[in-house]
Amino acid sequence: MIEVNGTTLFYLDTGPGSTGETLAFSHGLLWSTELFAAQIAALRGRYRCIAWDHRGQGQSAPDPDRQSIDMELVWKDAVALLEALGTGAVHFCGLSMGGFVGMRMAARRPDLVRSLILLETSSDPEPRENLTRYRLLIRVVKLFGPRVVRGQIAPIMLGRSILTDASRRDECERYKTLMARRKDAWRAVNGVIDRAGVHDEVPRITARTLVVVGDEDVATPLPRAQRIAAAIPGARLVQIPRAGHSSPVEEPAAVTAAIEAFLEG
């Protein structure tokens, strides 16, 4: 645990790798450091891998005085963490909410970003057509807890391939349980759905950038990934087959391979 920016964050730090470089992982909404367990296991020999739980999620401290944990606060938490750990410039890998953090950091603090890997994310505000449904889910969670909406959350967070694969049923149930573990996560949800867009800042990003999207992602589908890649000079776009909005656990080998190829390139 580490105290930064007025909160306490849970984090993982694997220590130095053979390259002497740091790879920072920033998870998506309702997840935690566990989202990137496979990638950290594969890459920790070469890179110092750091991952953390955003405030109000995973094992990090709650923020009970806020109705919304907004993205401006969350990205400042990330800056404070990296500075406290003395990482210098990192290869920053963020998924969805973590991508919101990564784009802000790369545009505003380029000294901290050696390269940028954006998975399943968007540079725009949440589409208006999603807001009513998401606010209804928040009200239900406040009244009855997160477990009652697991069935509604799963098709947003996971692709159809993993959800319909009978051999992965137990795996899916574990992921649903992980995503429904904190009743107070609605504060983080508010921060995500009420976020401001940063697309006007994206062209300022000078770090080498990889944009990754699952071909079954319904939360941030291909056109949003294409929009980001088109706005960042030299950005590369990769699609992950059979993956939805949580590609690092749905197709871990393919995501790891894409990250490795990008970093080694």
PASEBA-1860 file (N, C-alpha, C; in nm, 3 decimals):
! residues 265
1> MIEVNGTT> 0.085/-0.119/0.000/0.000/0.000/0.000/0.089/0.125/0.000 ~ 0.041/0.230/-0.066/0.118/0.354/-0.070/0.021/0.472/-0.061 ~ 0.059/0.574/0.015/-0.024/0.694/0.029/0.023/0.799/-0.071 ~ -0.065/0.835/-0.162/-0.036/0.937/-0.262/-0.161/1.019/-0.289 ~ -0.144/1.147/-0.313/-0.252/1.234/-0.359/-0.377/1.225/-0.271 ~ -0.358/1.211/-0.141/-0.470/1.210/-0.048/-0.546/1.080/-0.041 ~ -0.490/0.970/-0.093/-0.557/0.840/-0.084/-0.452/0.732/-0.061 ~ -0.499/0.608/-0.043/-0.409/0.494/-0.026/-0.436/0.393/-0.137
9> LFYLDTGP> -0.334/0.362/-0.215/-0.348/0.273/-0.328/-0.275/0.141/-0.303 ~ -0.339/0.033/-0.347/-0.272/-0.097/-0.351/-0.196/-0.106/-0.482 ~ -0.071/-0.154/-0.476/0.005/-0.167/-0.600/0.095/-0.290/-0.596 ~ 0.133/-0.334/-0.714/0.230/-0.442/-0.733/0.355/-0.382/-0.797 ~ 0.472/-0.432/-0.759/0.598/-0.389/-0.817/0.688/-0.511/-0.823 ~ 0.719/-0.558/-0.945/0.794/-0.682/-0.959/0.944/-0.662/-0.944 ~ 0.989/-0.537/-0.937/1.132/-0.512/-0.928/1.198/-0.511/-1.065 ~ 1.328/-0.480/-1.069/1.397/-0.459/-1.197/1.391/-0.581/-1.289
17> GSTGETLA> 1.374/-0.553/-1.418/1.384/-0.656/-1.520/1.514/-0.641/-1.596 ~ 1.537/-0.729/-1.691/1.666/-0.731/-1.760/1.689/-0.609/-1.849 ~ 1.581/-0.543/-1.894/1.597/-0.427/-1.982/1.623/-0.298/-1.907 ~ 1.594/-0.296/-1.777/1.606/-0.174/-1.699/1.492/-0.076/-1.723 ~ 1.391/-0.117/-1.798/1.278/-0.030/-1.828/1.155/-0.072/-1.746 ~ 1.059/0.021/-1.732/0.939/-0.003/-1.651/0.816/-0.008/-1.739 ~ 0.730/-0.104/-1.711/0.602/-0.120/-1.780/0.492/-0.104/-1.677 ~ 0.411/0.001/-1.692/0.307/0.033/-1.594/0.170/-0.007/-1.649
25> FSHGLLWS> 0.092/-0.078/-1.568/-0.039/-0.128/-1.610/-0.150/-0.058/-1.534 ~ -0.245/0.001/-1.606/-0.356/0.075/-1.548/-0.488/0.008/-1.591 ~ -0.560/-0.048/-1.494/-0.673/-0.136/-1.525/-0.800/-0.061/-1.564 ~ -0.897/-0.137/-1.612/-1.027/-0.083/-1.651/-1.126/-0.083/-1.536 ~ -1.236/-0.016/-1.559/-1.342/-0.003/-1.458/-1.389/-0.140/-1.409 ~ -1.406/-0.152/-1.277/-1.453/-0.271/-1.204/-1.348/-0.380/-1.193 ~ -1.231/-0.359/-1.255/-1.126/-0.458/-1.246/-1.026/-0.420/-1.137 ~ -0.905/-0.471/-1.148/-0.797/-0.447/-1.052/-0.669/-0.489/-1.120
33> TELFAAQI> -0.561/-0.499/-1.045/-0.435/-0.545/-1.103/-0.449/-0.684/-1.165 ~ -0.548/-0.761/-1.122/-0.565/-0.898/-1.172/-0.596/-0.902/-1.321 ~ -0.643/-0.791/-1.376/-0.672/-0.786/-1.519/-0.548/-0.818/-1.601 ~ -0.431/-0.778/-1.552/-0.307/-0.793/-1.627/-0.216/-0.902/-1.571 ~ -0.272/-0.996/-1.497/-0.189/-1.099/-1.433/-0.107/-1.178/-1.534 ~ -0.167/-1.215/-1.646/-0.097/-1.295/-1.746/0.015/-1.216/-1.811 ~ -0.009/-1.089/-1.841/0.092/-1.006/-1.905/0.209/-0.979/-1.810 ~ 0.178/-0.954/-1.684/0.284/-0.930/-1.585/0.370/-1.055/-1.568
41> AALRGRYR> 0.307/-1.171/-1.562/0.381/-1.296/-1.547/0.475/-1.319/-1.665 ~ 0.430/-1.283/-1.784/0.510/-1.307/-1.904/0.623/-1.207/-1.921 ~ 0.605/-1.084/-1.873/0.698/-0.975/-1.904/0.787/-0.932/-1.789 ~ 0.763/-0.982/-1.669/0.835/-0.932/-1.552/0.984/-0.964/-1.556 ~ 1.025/-1.062/-1.632/1.168/-1.091/-1.642/1.245/-0.985/-1.718 ~ 1.176/-0.917/-1.809/1.242/-0.815/-1.892/1.214/-0.673/-1.845 ~ 1.098/-0.652/-1.783/1.059/-0.518/-1.743/1.023/-0.514/-1.595 ~ 1.049/-0.402/-1.532/0.992/-0.377/-1.401/0.843/-0.351/-1.424
49> CIAWDHRG> 0.759/-0.440/-1.378/0.615/-0.427/-1.400/0.549/-0.368/-1.276 ~ 0.476/-0.260/-1.296/0.403/-0.195/-1.188/0.256/-0.191/-1.227 ~ 0.170/-0.227/-1.134/0.025/-0.218/-1.155/-0.038/-0.173/-1.024 ~ -0.150/-0.105/-1.033/-0.215/-0.056/-0.912/-0.366/-0.058/-0.930 ~ -0.436/-0.060/-0.817/-0.581/-0.049/-0.816/-0.619/0.098/-0.801 ~ -0.703/0.147/-0.891/-0.748/0.286/-0.880/-0.825/0.307/-0.750 ~ -0.826/0.430/-0.702/-0.896/0.458/-0.576/-1.042/0.415/-0.588 ~ -1.093/0.353/-0.480/-1.230/0.306/-0.480/-1.253/0.176/-0.553
57> QGQSAPDP> -1.146/0.110/-0.597/-1.158/-0.016/-0.668/-1.054/-0.115/-0.618 ~ -1.076/-0.244/-0.646/-0.981/-0.346/-0.603/-0.955/-0.340/-0.455 ~ -0.827/-0.336/-0.417/-0.789/-0.332/-0.276/-0.751/-0.192/-0.229 ~ -0.770/-0.091/-0.316/-0.735/0.046/-0.276/-0.842/0.106/-0.187 ~ -0.807/0.216/-0.122/-0.896/0.278/-0.024/-1.022/0.333/-0.091 ~ -1.134/0.334/-0.018/-1.256/0.398/-0.069/-1.244/0.549/-0.065 ~ -1.339/0.615/-0.126/-1.343/0.761/-0.123/-1.487/0.801/-0.093 ~ -1.533/0.777/0.031/-1.675/0.787/0.063/-1.733/0.927/0.057
65> DRQSIDME> -1.649/1.028/0.055/-1.701/1.165/0.053/-1.733/1.214/-0.087 ~ -1.701/1.135/-0.188/-1.727/1.175/-0.327/-1.843/1.096/-0.385 ~ -1.925/1.162/-0.465/-2.027/1.094/-0.542/-1.969/1.041/-0.674 ~ -1.857/1.099/-0.715/-1.794/1.060/-0.840/-1.643/1.067/-0.826 ~ -1.574/0.959/-0.862/-1.428/0.958/-0.866/-1.389/0.988/-1.010 ~ -1.366/1.115/-1.038/-1.353/1.156/-1.177/-1.214/1.128/-1.233 ~ -1.206/1.129/-1.366/-1.083/1.091/-1.434/-0.968/1.189/-1.409 ~ -1.000/1.315/-1.386/-0.894/1.411/-1.357/-0.824/1.376/-1.226
73> LVWKDAVA> -0.900/1.326/-1.130/-0.841/1.283/-1.003/-0.762/1.154/-1.021 ~ -0.816/1.060/-1.096/-0.753/0.929/-1.112/-0.620/0.941/-1.186 ~ -0.613/1.027/-1.288/-0.485/1.039/-1.358/-0.381/1.108/-1.270 ~ -0.424/1.199/-1.184/-0.329/1.261/-1.092/-0.279/1.160/-0.988 ~ -0.366/1.066/-0.948/-0.321/0.957/-0.861/-0.208/0.879/-0.929 ~ -0.226/0.850/-1.057/-0.126/0.771/-1.131/0.007/0.846/-1.140 ~ 0.001/0.975/-1.168/0.123/1.056/-1.173/0.193/1.052/-1.037 ~ 0.117/1.072/-0.930/0.175/1.073/-0.796/0.238/0.939/-0.762
81> LLEALGTG> 0.174/0.830/-0.804/0.228/0.696/-0.777/0.360/0.676/-0.848 ~ 0.364/0.705/-0.977/0.488/0.684/-1.053/0.600/0.772/-1.000 ~ 0.567/0.894/-0.962/0.670/0.982/-0.906/0.719/0.931/-0.771 ~ 0.626/0.881/-0.689/0.666/0.828/-0.557/0.754/0.705/-0.571 ~ 0.730/0.624/-0.675/0.809/0.503/-0.696/0.936/0.530/-0.775 ~ 0.953/0.653/-0.822/1.075/0.691/-0.891/1.098/0.616/-1.022 ~ 0.992/0.594/-1.098/1.003/0.512/-1.219/1.070/0.583/-1.335 ~ 1.064/0.717/-1.339/1.102/0.786/-1.461/0.998/0.756/-1.569
89> AVHFCGLS> 1.039/0.771/-1.695/0.946/0.745/-1.806/0.916/0.596/-1.818 ~ 0.789/0.562/-1.834/0.745/0.422/-1.839/0.679/0.390/-1.973 ~ 0.674/0.262/-2.003/0.584/0.214/-2.106/0.447/0.202/-2.038 ~ 0.352/0.285/-2.075/0.225/0.292/-2.003/0.121/0.212/-2.080 ~ 0.063/0.111/-2.013/-0.038/0.025/-2.073/-0.169/0.042/-1.996 ~ -0.272/0.097/-2.061/-0.399/0.121/-1.994/-0.515/0.067/-2.073 ~ -0.608/0.003/-2.004/-0.728/-0.052/-2.067/-0.851/0.027/-2.024 ~ -0.928/0.073/-2.121/-1.054/0.143/-2.096/-1.031/0.261/-2.002
97> MGGFVGMR> -1.075/0.253/-1.877/-1.049/0.358/-1.780/-0.899/0.385/-1.768 ~ -0.819/0.280/-1.771/-0.675/0.296/-1.768/-0.623/0.369/-1.891 ~ -0.692/0.352/-2.003/-0.657/0.427/-2.123/-0.689/0.574/-2.110 ~ -0.800/0.605/-2.040/-0.831/0.746/-2.014/-0.715/0.811/-1.937 ~ -0.662/0.735/-1.841/-0.548/0.783/-1.762/-0.426/0.798/-1.852 ~ -0.399/0.697/-1.935/-0.280/0.698/-2.019/-0.278/0.812/-2.119 ~ -0.392/0.840/-2.181/-0.396/0.950/-2.278/-0.371/1.084/-2.211 ~ -0.430/1.104/-2.093/-0.406/1.228/-2.020/-0.258/1.241/-1.984
105> MAARRPDL> -0.200/1.132/-1.935/-0.061/1.138/-1.893/0.032/1.163/-2.012 ~ 0.010/1.094/-2.122/0.097/1.109/-2.239/0.088/1.249/-2.298 ~ -0.032/1.308/-2.295/-0.050/1.443/-2.351/0.000/1.551/-2.257 ~ -0.017/1.530/-2.125/0.012/1.636/-2.028/0.146/1.620/-1.957 ~ 0.193/1.496/-1.942/0.321/1.469/-1.875/0.404/1.376/-1.962 ~ 0.444/1.422/-2.080/0.521/1.335/-2.170/0.652/1.287/-2.110 ~ 0.702/1.356/-2.008/0.825/1.313/-1.943/0.809/1.180/-1.870 ~ 0.684/1.141/-1.843/0.658/1.017/-1.771/0.622/0.900/-1.863
113> VRSLILLE> 0.609/0.925/-1.994/0.560/0.821/-2.085/0.662/0.796/-2.196 ~ 0.729/0.682/-2.189/0.825/0.640/-2.291/0.751/0.589/-2.415 ~ 0.647/0.510/-2.392/0.559/0.465/-2.500/0.422/0.440/-2.440 ~ 0.321/0.430/-2.526/0.182/0.423/-2.480/0.111/0.308/-2.547 ~ 0.045/0.225/-2.466/-0.032/0.111/-2.515/-0.175/0.130/-2.466 ~ -0.269/0.147/-2.557/-0.408/0.175/-2.525/-0.494/0.057/-2.568 ~ -0.561/-0.005/-2.471/-0.647/-0.119/-2.500/-0.793/-0.084/-2.472 ~ -0.881/-0.118/-2.565/-1.026/-0.110/-2.544/-1.065/0.023/-2.478
121> TSSDPEPR> -1.035/0.134/-2.541/-1.061/0.262/-2.479/-1.116/0.363/-2.578 ~ -1.142/0.485/-2.532/-1.201/0.590/-2.614/-1.147/0.724/-2.569 ~ -1.131/0.815/-2.665/-1.088/0.950/-2.632/-1.206/1.046/-2.620 ~ -1.327/0.995/-2.637/-1.447/1.078/-2.635/-1.526/1.060/-2.505 ~ -1.622/1.149/-2.477/-1.712/1.126/-2.362/-1.795/1.000/-2.384 ~ -1.857/0.952/-2.277/-1.946/0.836/-2.289/-2.062/0.872/-2.381 ~ -2.094/0.787/-2.478/-2.208/0.815/-2.567/-2.337/0.836/-2.489 ~ -2.413/0.935/-2.530/-2.536/0.970/-2.459/-2.633/0.854/-2.450
129> ENLTRYRL> -2.634/0.769/-2.554/-2.730/0.658/-2.554/-2.700/0.554/-2.446 ~ -2.580/0.555/-2.390/-2.546/0.460/-2.284/-2.581/0.510/-2.145 ~ -2.599/0.641/-2.128/-2.605/0.699/-1.994/-2.725/0.652/-1.913 ~ -2.842/0.646/-1.976/-2.963/0.605/-1.902/-2.947/0.464/-1.846 ~ -2.898/0.373/-1.930/-2.882/0.234/-1.885/-2.780/0.226/-1.771 ~ -2.668/0.295/-1.785/-2.565/0.287/-1.682/-2.612/0.351/-1.551 ~ -2.685/0.460/-1.558/-2.735/0.523/-1.435/-2.838/0.435/-1.366 ~ -2.916/0.362/-1.443/-3.010/0.267/-1.383/-2.935/0.156/-1.310
137> LIRVVKLF> -2.829/0.105/-1.371/-2.750/0.001/-1.305/-2.689/0.053/-1.175 ~ -2.646/0.178/-1.173/-2.591/0.238/-1.052/-2.697/0.243/-0.941 ~ -2.818/0.282/-0.976/-2.925/0.287/-0.874/-2.953/0.149/-0.818 ~ -2.953/0.049/-0.903/-2.977/-0.089/-0.857/-2.865/-0.133/-0.764 ~ -2.741/-0.102/-0.799/-2.627/-0.140/-0.715/-2.635/-0.073/-0.579 ~ -2.672/0.054/-0.575/-2.684/0.125/-0.448/-2.789/0.059/-0.358 ~ -2.897/0.010/-0.417/-3.006/-0.048/-0.339/-2.979/-0.192/-0.299 ~ -2.926/-0.270/-0.393/-2.921/-0.415/-0.371/-2.781/-0.476/-0.376
145> GPRVVRGQ> -2.681/-0.395/-0.408/-2.546/-0.448/-0.419/-2.513/-0.489/-0.561 ~ -2.384/-0.507/-0.591/-2.342/-0.530/-0.729/-2.372/-0.669/-0.784 ~ -2.391/-0.768/-0.698/-2.410/-0.903/-0.748/-2.536/-0.919/-0.833 ~ -2.637/-0.837/-0.804/-2.763/-0.854/-0.877/-2.754/-0.806/-1.021 ~ -2.648/-0.730/-1.056/-2.636/-0.681/-1.194/-2.525/-0.754/-1.271 ~ -2.475/-0.863/-1.216/-2.369/-0.937/-1.285/-2.410/-0.977/-1.426 ~ -2.534/-1.018/-1.440/-2.582/-1.062/-1.571/-2.590/-0.950/-1.672 ~ -2.611/-0.827/-1.626/-2.617/-0.713/-1.717/-2.477/-0.660/-1.749
153> IAPIMLGR> -2.384/-0.675/-1.654/-2.250/-0.623/-1.674/-2.167/-0.712/-1.766 ~ -2.185/-0.844/-1.754/-2.100/-0.938/-1.828/-2.097/-0.914/-1.978 ~ -2.212/-0.895/-2.047/-2.205/-0.874/-2.193/-2.140/-0.743/-2.234 ~ -2.128/-0.650/-2.140/-2.056/-0.525/-2.169/-1.906/-0.546/-2.155 ~ -1.868/-0.621/-2.053/-1.727/-0.634/-2.018/-1.657/-0.751/-2.086 ~ -1.731/-0.850/-2.131/-1.672/-0.969/-2.192/-1.733/-0.993/-2.329 ~ -1.655/-1.053/-2.420/-1.701/-1.081/-2.554/-1.785/-1.206/-2.563 ~ -1.854/-1.221/-2.675/-1.944/-1.335/-2.690/-1.870/-1.469/-2.693
161> SILTDASR> -1.746/-1.469/-2.744/-1.672/-1.596/-2.754/-1.649/-1.659/-2.617 ~ -1.600/-1.581/-2.521/-1.575/-1.637/-2.388/-1.707/-1.666/-2.316 ~ -1.809/-1.583/-2.338/-1.936/-1.602/-2.268/-2.011/-1.725/-2.318 ~ -1.986/-1.766/-2.440/-2.058/-1.882/-2.496/-1.973/-2.008/-2.499 ~ -1.852/-2.003/-2.447/-1.763/-2.118/-2.445/-1.786/-2.195/-2.316 ~ -1.848/-2.313/-2.327/-1.882/-2.392/-2.209/-1.758/-2.430/-2.128 ~ -1.644/-2.446/-2.196/-1.522/-2.486/-2.126/-1.465/-2.373/-2.040 ~ -1.515/-2.250/-2.061/-1.463/-2.135/-1.985/-1.569/-2.077/-1.890
169> RDECERYK> -1.673/-2.156/-1.863/-1.781/-2.107/-1.778/-1.733/-2.070/-1.639 ~ -1.652/-2.156/-1.577/-1.601/-2.126/-1.443/-1.514/-2.001/-1.443 ~ -1.436/-1.985/-1.549/-1.351/-1.867/-1.562/-1.436/-1.740/-1.569 ~ -1.544/-1.746/-1.648/-1.633/-1.630/-1.660/-1.697/-1.596/-1.526 ~ -1.737/-1.698/-1.452/-1.798/-1.674/-1.322/-1.700/-1.607/-1.226 ~ -1.573/-1.646/-1.235/-1.473/-1.583/-1.149/-1.456/-1.436/-1.186 ~ -1.455/-1.405/-1.315/-1.441/-1.266/-1.357/-1.562/-1.183/-1.314 ~ -1.680/-1.241/-1.326/-1.801/-1.169/-1.283/-1.795/-1.139/-1.133
177> TLMARRKD> -1.745/-1.235/-1.056/-1.732/-1.215/-0.911/-1.631/-1.105/-0.881 ~ -1.519/-1.104/-0.951/-1.418/-1.001/-0.930/-1.475/-0.862/-0.960 ~ -1.554/-0.852/-1.066/-1.606/-0.722/-1.107/-1.721/-0.674/-1.018 ~ -1.776/-0.764/-0.936/-1.889/-0.728/-0.850/-1.853/-0.730/-0.703 ~ -1.725/-0.716/-0.671/-1.683/-0.735/-0.532/-1.706/-0.614/-0.443 ~ -1.714/-0.492/-0.501/-1.724/-0.372/-0.418/-1.854/-0.298/-0.445 ~ -1.934/-0.284/-0.342/-2.060/-0.211/-0.355/-2.037/-0.063/-0.382 ~ -1.924/-0.010/-0.333/-1.899/0.133/-0.349/-1.835/0.168/-0.483
185> AWRAVNGV> -1.821/0.070/-0.573/-1.759/0.097/-0.704/-1.845/0.190/-0.790 ~ -1.969/0.214/-0.750/-2.054/0.305/-0.830/-1.993/0.445/-0.838 ~ -1.913/0.483/-0.739/-1.847/0.615/-0.746/-1.749/0.621/-0.863 ~ -1.677/0.512/-0.883/-1.586/0.506/-0.998/-1.664/0.500/-1.128 ~ -1.777/0.430/-1.128/-1.862/0.424/-1.248/-1.909/0.564/-1.285 ~ -1.952/0.642/-1.186/-1.993/0.780/-1.213/-1.881/0.859/-1.279 ~ -1.758/0.841/-1.229/-1.646/0.912/-1.286/-1.620/0.877/-1.431 ~ -1.643/0.752/-1.465/-1.622/0.707/-1.604/-1.732/0.759/-1.696
193> IDRAGVHD> -1.857/0.745/-1.656/-1.965/0.783/-1.749/-1.982/0.934/-1.760 ~ -1.934/1.008/-1.660/-1.943/1.154/-1.665/-1.813/1.220/-1.713 ~ -1.720/1.143/-1.760/-1.588/1.195/-1.797/-1.597/1.294/-1.914 ~ -1.504/1.386/-1.915/-1.488/1.474/-2.031/-1.404/1.403/-2.136 ~ -1.428/1.433/-2.261/-1.345/1.379/-2.366/-1.208/1.446/-2.369 ~ -1.110/1.375/-2.425/-0.975/1.432/-2.437/-0.925/1.424/-2.582 ~ -1.018/1.408/-2.676/-0.973/1.387/-2.813/-0.895/1.508/-2.866 ~ -0.929/1.627/-2.818/-0.856/1.745/-2.863/-0.712/1.747/-2.813
201> EVPRITAR> -0.682/1.668/-2.706/-0.546/1.661/-2.653/-0.464/1.550/-2.718 ~ -0.531/1.452/-2.774/-0.463/1.333/-2.825/-0.357/1.364/-2.932 ~ -0.380/1.459/-3.025/-0.275/1.487/-3.124/-0.144/1.539/-3.064 ~ -0.146/1.581/-2.938/-0.024/1.628/-2.873/0.065/1.513/-2.828 ~ 0.015/1.391/-2.831/0.092/1.276/-2.783/0.205/1.247/-2.881 ~ 0.327/1.245/-2.830/0.445/1.220/-2.913/0.506/1.083/-2.887 ~ 0.465/1.015/-2.782/0.519/0.883/-2.751/0.474/0.782/-2.857 ~ 0.560/0.685/-2.886/0.518/0.573/-2.972/0.392/0.512/-2.912
209> TLVVVGDE> 0.293/0.484/-2.996/0.164/0.440/-2.945/0.112/0.318/-3.019 ~ 0.061/0.223/-2.940/-0.010/0.106/-2.991/-0.153/0.113/-2.942 ~ -0.250/0.099/-3.033/-0.392/0.096/-2.998/-0.444/-0.044/-3.026 ~ -0.502/-0.107/-2.924/-0.547/-0.245/-2.933/-0.698/-0.250/-2.908 ~ -0.770/-0.328/-2.988/-0.915/-0.341/-2.968/-0.958/-0.484/-3.000 ~ -1.042/-0.540/-2.916/-1.098/-0.671/-2.943/-1.207/-0.661/-3.048 ~ -1.216/-0.762/-3.135/-1.315/-0.754/-3.242/-1.457/-0.782/-3.193 ~ -1.472/-0.812/-3.062/-1.605/-0.831/-3.004/-1.635/-0.727/-2.896
217> DVATPLPR> -1.556/-0.621/-2.892/-1.576/-0.517/-2.790/-1.698/-0.432/-2.826 ~ -1.800/-0.435/-2.740/-1.920/-0.354/-2.764/-1.918/-0.225/-2.683 ~ -1.831/-0.216/-2.584/-1.824/-0.096/-2.500/-1.745/0.015/-2.570 ~ -1.631/-0.022/-2.626/-1.549/0.074/-2.703/-1.508/0.004/-2.832 ~ -1.597/-0.003/-2.930/-1.573/-0.082/-3.051/-1.469/-0.020/-3.144 ~ -1.441/-0.092/-3.251/-1.335/-0.058/-3.346/-1.334/0.088/-3.391 ~ -1.447/0.151/-3.427/-1.439/0.290/-3.473/-1.376/0.385/-3.371 ~ -1.393/0.359/-3.243/-1.332/0.447/-3.143/-1.181/0.427/-3.137
225> AQRIAAAI> -1.138/0.301/-3.154/-0.995/0.274/-3.160/-0.933/0.338/-3.285 ~ -1.003/0.328/-3.396/-0.954/0.388/-3.519/-0.943/0.540/-3.506 ~ -1.037/0.600/-3.436/-1.035/0.746/-3.417/-0.912/0.789/-3.336 ~ -0.879/0.713/-3.233/-0.760/0.744/-3.154/-0.634/0.726/-3.238 ~ -0.623/0.612/-3.307/-0.504/0.582/-3.385/-0.481/0.686/-3.494 ~ -0.589/0.735/-3.554/-0.577/0.834/-3.660/-0.529/0.969/-3.607 ~ -0.554/0.996/-3.479/-0.520/1.126/-3.421/-0.379/1.133/-3.365 ~ -0.316/1.018/-3.340/-0.182/1.016/-3.282/-0.082/0.985/-3.393
233> PGARLVQI> 0.010/1.075/-3.420/0.106/1.052/-3.529/0.181/0.920/-3.514 ~ 0.175/0.837/-3.617/0.250/0.712/-3.619/0.190/0.599/-3.538 ~ 0.072/0.617/-3.480/0.013/0.511/-3.397/-0.018/0.387/-3.479 ~ -0.003/0.272/-3.415/-0.032/0.144/-3.479/-0.159/0.086/-3.417 ~ -0.244/0.027/-3.500/-0.370/-0.033/-3.453/-0.367/-0.184/-3.473 ~ -0.402/-0.259/-3.367/-0.407/-0.405/-3.373/-0.542/-0.452/-3.321 ~ -0.606/-0.544/-3.394/-0.729/-0.607/-3.348/-0.699/-0.744/-3.290 ~ -0.769/-0.777/-3.181/-0.753/-0.907/-3.116/-0.877/-0.991/-3.146
241> PRAGHSSP> -0.864/-1.100/-3.220/-0.980/-1.185/-3.249/-1.036/-1.250/-3.123 ~ -1.168/-1.268/-3.122/-1.241/-1.338/-3.015/-1.229/-1.270/-2.880 ~ -1.210/-1.138/-2.880/-1.195/-1.065/-2.754/-1.294/-0.952/-2.746 ~ -1.348/-0.931/-2.625/-1.437/-0.820/-2.599/-1.363/-0.709/-2.526 ~ -1.429/-0.650/-2.425/-1.376/-0.532/-2.357/-1.272/-0.564/-2.250 ~ -1.247/-0.693/-2.227/-1.147/-0.733/-2.126/-1.045/-0.826/-2.191 ~ -0.989/-0.783/-2.301/-0.903/-0.868/-2.383/-0.785/-0.931/-2.310 ~ -0.722/-0.867/-2.210/-0.608/-0.932/-2.145/-0.641/-1.063/-2.074
249> VEEPAAVT> -0.767/-1.083/-2.032/-0.805/-1.210/-1.971/-0.878/-1.299/-2.071 ~ -0.940/-1.241/-2.171/-1.012/-1.321/-2.269/-0.917/-1.391/-2.366 ~ -0.819/-1.316/-2.417/-0.718/-1.370/-2.509/-0.580/-1.326/-2.462 ~ -0.536/-1.378/-2.347/-0.412/-1.328/-2.285/-0.288/-1.346/-2.372 ~ -0.276/-1.458/-2.441/-0.157/-1.481/-2.522/-0.149/-1.382/-2.637 ~ -0.261/-1.354/-2.700/-0.261/-1.261/-2.814/-0.230/-1.119/-2.769 ~ -0.285/-1.079/-2.654/-0.256/-0.944/-2.603/-0.110/-0.932/-2.564 ~ -0.058/-1.032/-2.496/0.084/-1.030/-2.457/0.173/-1.023/-2.579
257> AAIEAFLE> 0.140/-1.100/-2.683/0.220/-1.100/-2.805/0.219/-0.963/-2.871 ~ 0.103/-0.897/-2.872/0.094/-0.764/-2.932/0.179/-0.663/-2.855 ~ 0.175/-0.672/-2.722/0.256/-0.582/-2.639/0.405/-0.609/-2.661 ~ 0.444/-0.737/-2.661/0.585/-0.772/-2.681/0.635/-0.722/-2.815 ~ 0.559/-0.745/-2.921/0.602/-0.704/-3.055/0.620/-0.552/-3.061 ~ 0.529/-0.480/-2.998/0.537/-0.334/-2.997/0.659/-0.287/-2.921 ~ 0.681/-0.340/-2.802/0.793/-0.296/-2.720/0.928/-0.331/-2.784 ~ 0.936/-0.450/-2.843/1.061/-0.492/-2.903/1.085/-0.418/-3.036
265> G> 0.977/-0.375/-3.101/0.991/-0.302/-3.227/1.046/-0.164/-3.207
END
